[in-house]
């Protein structure tokens, strides 16, 4: 059986259509399935519609006590998946459900992870595309994991699901972790479709926060950058120190009081930046050691859900 994990947040306008389209595609392909909608604390009628859909059978719902974020919703769905494999897909139908049968056949052929890779990014703005490209390049250079065209649209074998569920960290990055765990990978390409309804929940501010959170959660490159900045300023200080001594012994007055002030300001700014980066990493460590759950399930529909995300 295939488990279809669908994170949702204020998707009441499209939820019924999504369920109908996915079930129709999988029924035509003769693939047995269950749909797991994970409501990430929606404020519209999303949960009421999930509850109504679950009455028809083959659909389960999990409702968070508040908004914990898409990462928590994905991992909650995977933890509650009962299938031999599971696919994660967005509710807005920008990930084409018609691709799932092909991904399922590749899994039957031996692939343990089937990644759907974006051939085009749809109607995203230029700034959004540049931001995404820069983020993925930074992740690749720092962690060695290529995320070019990556998405959360993936089908995974039960072994992969179990490996992900056993990871202890509270701050997760599903796209990277699903590659980090390894296993046999196949890729299929798709074009991002227009949203069936509503608008994206990601603003530029939330995307920047998402990128910063995942860079610091998955790599220690910012810490190393501080070290290199320190090395550069040490070399500059050494050169200036030698220059000052040479002028002193040559009987020349050391000029450049304004230069000294400028260097102090630059050095102070770099120190404060470094302290800020270290402080951000310390805050991540603090979040981890508190051992709070990734999410809290307050209600279920169509069957009992597992415990909270401990």
C-alpha positions in Angstrom: 0.0 0.0 0.0 1.1 3.6 -0.7 0.7 6.3 1.9 0.2 9.8 0.6 1.3 12.4 3.1 -0.3 15.8 2.4 0.7 18.8 4.7 -2.0 21.4 4.7 -2.4 24.9 6.1 -5.5 27.0 5.3 -6.2 24.8 2.2 -10.0 24.5 2.7 -10.7 25.8 -0.8 -8.8 23.1 -2.6 -8.7 20.2 -0.2 -11.7 18.2 -1.6 -10.4 18.6 -5.2 -6.9 17.4 -4.1 -8.4 14.3 -2.5 -10.5 13.5 -5.5 -7.7 14.0 -8.0 -5.1 11.9 -6.1 -7.6 9.1 -5.4 -8.7 9.1 -9.0 -5.1 8.9 -10.4 -4.1 6.1 -8.0 -7.4 4.2 -8.7 -6.8 4.3 -12.4 -3.3 3.0 -11.8 -4.6 0.2 -9.6 -2.5 1.4 -6.6 -3.9 0.8 -3.2 -3.5 3.9 -1.0 -4.3 5.9 2.1 -4.3 9.6 2.2 -3.0 11.3 5.3 -3.8 15.0 5.6 -1.8 16.8 8.3 -3.5 20.1 9.3 -0.8 22.4 10.6 -3.1 24.5 12.8 -5.3 25.9 10.0 -7.6 28.8 10.8 -10.2 28.2 8.1 -12.5 25.2 7.5 -9.7 22.8 6.6 -10.1 20.5 9.5 -13.8 20.2 9.2 -13.4 19.2 5.5 -10.7 16.6 6.5 -13.1 15.2 9.1 -15.9 14.9 6.5 -13.6 13.3 3.9 -12.3 10.7 6.4 -15.8 9.3 6.8 -15.6 7.8 3.3 -12.7 5.6 4.3 -9.1 5.6 3.1 -8.4 9.1 4.4 -6.9 10.0 7.8 -6.4 13.3 9.3 -4.0 14.7 12.0 -4.6 18.1 13.5 -1.8 20.1 15.2 -2.6 22.1 18.4 -1.0 25.1 16.6 1.1 26.0 13.6 4.3 24.0 13.9 5.5 24.4 10.3 5.6 22.2 7.2 8.6 20.3 8.4 6.7 19.1 11.4 3.7 18.2 9.3 5.8 16.1 6.9 7.4 14.1 9.7 4.1 13.6 11.5 2.6 12.2 8.3 5.6 9.9 7.8 5.4 8.7 11.4 1.8 7.8 10.9 2.1 6.3 7.5 1.1 2.6 7.3 2.1 1.9 3.7 5.1 0.0 2.4 6.1 3.3 0.8 5.0 6.9 1.2 4.9 9.9 -1.1 4.9 13.5 0.2 2.9 16.0 -2.0 1.7 19.5 -1.6 -2.1 20.1 -1.3 -2.3 23.0 -3.8 -1.7 20.6 -6.8 1.5 22.4 -7.9 3.0 18.9 -7.6 1.3 16.9 -10.3 -0.4 13.8 -8.9 -0.3 12.2 -12.3 3.4 11.6 -11.7 2.9 9.4 -8.7 2.2 6.2 -10.7 5.5 6.6 -12.5 7.3 7.1 -9.2 5.5 4.1 -7.7 6.7 1.9 -10.7 10.3 3.1 -10.1 10.0 2.1 -6.5 8.7 -1.4 -7.6 11.7 -1.6 -9.8 14.1 -1.2 -6.9 14.4 2.5 -6.2 14.3 3.3 -2.5 13.9 7.1 -2.9 12.2 8.6 -6.0 12.7 12.3 -6.1 10.6 14.6 -8.3 12.9 17.3 -9.5 11.6 20.7 -10.9 12.2 21.1 -14.6 10.8 24.6 -14.3 9.8 26.7 -11.3 6.5 27.8 -12.7 5.4 31.4 -12.1 7.8 32.3 -9.4 9.2 35.8 -9.5 12.8 36.6 -10.6 13.8 37.5 -7.0 12.4 34.3 -5.7 14.2 32.2 -8.3 17.5 34.0 -7.7 17.1 33.5 -3.9 16.3 29.8 -4.4 19.3 29.3 -6.7 21.7 31.0 -4.4 20.4 29.0 -1.4 20.8 25.7 -3.2 24.3 26.5 -4.4 25.3 27.4 -0.8 23.9 24.2 0.5 25.7 22.1 -2.2 29.1 23.8 -1.5 28.7 23.5 2.3 27.2 20.0 2.6 28.0 18.3 -0.7 24.2 17.6 -1.2 22.8 18.8 -4.5 19.4 20.4 -4.1 19.1 21.9 -7.6 15.4 21.7 -8.5 14.7 19.8 -5.3 11.2 19.7 -3.8 9.3 17.9 -1.0 7.6 15.8 -3.7 9.3 12.4 -3.0 8.4 8.8 -2.7 10.3 6.7 -0.1 10.5 3.1 0.8 9.6 1.9 4.3 13.3 1.6 5.1 13.9 5.2 4.3 10.8 6.3 6.3 12.0 4.4 9.3 15.5 5.9 9.0 14.1 9.4 8.9 11.7 8.7 11.8 14.7 7.6 13.9 16.7 10.8 13.5 16.8 12.6 16.9 17.0 16.2 15.9 14.1 18.6 16.5 15.1 21.1 13.8 14.8 19.3 10.5 15.2 20.0 6.8 13.3 17.2 4.9 14.7 17.9 1.4 18.3 17.6 2.6 17.8 14.8 5.1 16.0 12.6 2.6 19.2 12.8 0.5 21.6 12.6 3.5 20.2 9.2 4.7 21.4 7.7 1.3 19.7 4.7 -0.3 19.1 4.0 -4.0 17.8 7.2 -5.7 15.9 7.7 -8.9 14.8 11.1 -10.3 11.8 12.2 -12.4 11.3 15.7 -13.7 8.1 17.8 -13.5 6.9 21.3 -14.3 5.5 23.2 -11.4 1.8 23.7 -12.0 -0.3 26.8 -11.1 -1.9 26.7 -7.7 -5.4 25.1 -7.9 -6.6 27.8 -5.4 -5.4 30.3 -2.8 -1.9 31.8 -2.7 1.5 30.8 -1.4 2.0 30.9 2.3 5.7 31.8 1.8 6.7 35.5 1.8 10.2 36.7 1.1 10.6 37.2 4.9 9.6 33.6 5.6 11.7 32.3 2.8 14.8 34.1 4.2 14.0 32.7 7.7 13.6 29.2 6.1 16.9 29.4 4.4 18.8 30.7 7.4 17.2 28.1 9.6 18.2 25.2 7.3 21.7 26.5 6.5 22.5 26.7 10.2 20.7 23.4 11.0 22.5 21.4 8.2 26.0 23.0 8.0 28.6 24.8 10.1 29.9 26.9 7.2 28.9 30.3 8.9 31.1 29.4 11.8 34.0 28.6 9.5 33.4 31.9 7.7 34.0 33.8 11.0 37.3 32.0 11.3 38.4 33.1 7.8 37.3 36.6 8.4 39.5 36.5 11.5 42.5 35.2 9.5 42.0 38.0 6.9 42.0 40.7 9.6 45.0 39.1 11.3 47.0 39.4 8.0 45.8 43.0 7.5 46.8 43.9 11.1 50.2 42.2 10.6 50.9 44.2 7.4 49.8 47.5 9.0 51.9 46.7 12.0 55.1 46.0 10.0 54.4 49.2 7.9 54.1 51.3 11.1 57.3 49.9 12.6 59.2 50.5 9.3 58.0 54.2 9.3 58.9 54.6 13.0 62.5 53.4 12.6 62.8 55.5 9.4 62.0 58.6 11.5 58.6 59.1 9.8 55.5 59.9 11.8 52.8 57.3 11.6 49.9 59.0 9.9 46.4 57.9 9.4 44.3 58.4 12.5 41.2 58.2 10.4 42.4 54.9 9.0 42.8 53.6 12.5 39.3 54.6 13.4 38.0 53.0 10.2 39.8 49.8 11.0 38.4 49.8 14.5 34.9 50.2 13.2 35.3 47.4 10.7 36.8 45.1 13.2 34.1 45.9 15.7 31.4 45.2 13.1 33.0 41.8 12.2 33.3 40.9 15.9 29.6 41.7 16.5 28.7 39.8 13.3 30.7 36.8 14.6 29.0 37.0 18.0 25.6 37.1 16.3 26.4 34.0 14.2 27.7 32.1 17.3 24.6 33.2 19.2 22.3 31.9 16.5 24.0 28.5 16.6 23.8 28.5 20.4 20.0 29.2 20.1 19.8 26.2 17.8 21.6 24.1 20.4 19.3 25.4 23.1 16.2 24.4 21.0 17.6 20.9 20.6 18.5 20.3 24.2 15.1 21.3 25.5 13.8 18.1 23.7 10.4 19.6 23.0 8.3 17.6 20.5 8.4 18.6 16.8 4.6 18.9 16.9 1.6 18.2 19.1 -1.4 16.3 17.7 -4.6 17.6 19.2 -7.1 15.7 17.1 -7.3 12.8 14.7 -9.9 11.7 12.1 -10.3 8.4 10.3 -8.2 6.4 12.8 -5.9 6.9 15.8 -2.7 8.8 15.2 0.6 8.1 16.8 2.0 10.0 19.7 3.4 13.6 19.4 6.7 14.2 17.6 9.1 13.2 20.3 
